Amino acid sequence: MQTNTLSNKPIGIFDSGVGGLSILRAMRKFLPAEHILYTADQAHIPYGPRQREDIRDFAFGITEFLLDRGAKLIVVACNTASAVALHDLRARYPEIPFVGMEPAVKPAAAQSQTGRVGVLATPTTFAGEMYHALVNRFAQGIQIYQNTCPGLVEQIERGELEAPATRAILEAALQPMLAENVDTIVLGCTHYPFVIPLIQDITGPDVHTIDPAPAIARQTQRLLDEHGWLNTSQAPGRLQFFTSGESASLEALLLPLLGETGIVTPVVWENSTLKAVHRS
């Protein structure tokens, strides 16, 4: 396949739900000409408490779905799926570049003045080898405080970014960290950037919150440039959205979360295969 043909192919992005829209939002800023296929596996959300084998199967099924639609690069815009399946995805599809999520432990440890860092992530992310390797490699001498924020993903999926219940979840996670003099918060779930304003309202101006999305967009840009696959068109790239959940619910969240609107195509799981359902 010719390089100029690949430059016009889409990027595939997937997450368990709307969290990956935080990555897509950054992509639109850094790579506005790229066509993007976004798949939300909302039938299975949240991924965090699920069995690793199930998460791996979901990742394989969604990847096949995106590759069938011509994806030239795939962003695993889900920390849990990255922790569980990224290594296996790269092994199964060696010709496809993958960009995965990892908690920003390295920059947090480097910039912390108090030597105390808070990490908000799912149980599966905390249990993964990737997270422990990052802590062991980059956070020696740093005190790490962790919280899984139970219920926060579901609140964000409902679009309840400023609701009292959302604040209560974040206060329960953050107040003990603030009491320990944490000065940096790592967001280890792609859903969490959507509540950065609420996090900052709770922590105050002296605590820095690290949004992973810009770094993921820049890494995607580097890989595309390295392969000669950047879309250099002056026209904005096309967006296509798919969900295994309620398409109307995702459509309603696109404008408040992404700043753009779009049509969402429903998809269904048949065994381990994801298939589009064409609207009448």
Secondary structure, DSSP 8 states (H G I E B T S, - for coil): --HHHHHTS-EEEEESSSTTHHHHHHHHHH-TT--EEEEE-GGG---TTS-HHHHHHHHHHHHHHHHHTT-SEEEE--HHHHHHHHHHHHHH-TTS-EEE----HHHHHHH-SSSEEEEEE-HHHHHSHHHHHHHHHH-TT-EEEEE--TTHHHHHHTT-SS-HHHHHHHHHHHHHHHHTT--EEEEESTTGGGGHHHHHHHH-TTSEEE--HHHHHHHHHHHHHHHT-----SS---EEEEESS-HHHHHHHHHHHHS----EEEEEEETTEEEE----
